[in-house]
Amino acid sequence: MPIARQYAILSEDKKSLLLPDEVQEWLKEVDRFLVVMENDEIILRKAHTRRTLAELVTNESPPFHPEDLNKLIHESRE
């Protein structure tokens, strides 16, 4: 997939992002995404899982180790 050549724009209430058209087109296939925050990056991955995020992560669960996160991402793509 080519890199988007436009900026995403944060809404005034800071609760949503307006994404470039080519990114919106990429997102049409699914309605659930895994969001990974790392340093100054936000990584958005399509999630093809039947488990809810609440089932995967709780407030009591420790942060994911990078290898575990990678495994979760690969499971979600199956």
URUR-V851610 format. One record per backbone hydrogen bond with DSSP energy under -0.5 kcal/mol. NH is the residue of the N-H (numbers start at 1). CO is the residue of the C=O. E is the energy in kcal/mol with one decimal. If there is no record, write none. Layout:
BEGIN
nh,co,e
NH,CO,E
NH,CO,E
END
This chain:
BEGIN
nh,co,e
9,18,-2.4
11,16,-2.9
14,11,-1.6
18,9,-3.1
19,17,-0.7
23,20,-0.8
24,20,-2.3
25,21,-2.3
26,22,-1.2
27,23,-1.5
28,24,-0.7
28,25,-0.8
29,26,-0.6
30,27,-1.0
34,45,-2.9
35,33,-0.5
36,34,-0.5
36,43,-2.6
38,36,-0.5
38,41,-2.3
41,38,-2.6
43,36,-3.2
44,42,-0.5
45,34,-2.6
45,43,-0.6
47,32,-2.4
48,46,-0.6
48,76,-1.1
55,52,-0.6
56,52,-1.3
57,53,-2.8
61,58,-0.8
69,65,-2.6
70,66,-2.4
71,67,-2.1
72,68,-2.5
73,69,-2.4
74,70,-2.2
75,71,-2.5
76,72,-2.1
77,73,-0.9
77,74,-0.5
78,74,-0.5
78,75,-1.1
END
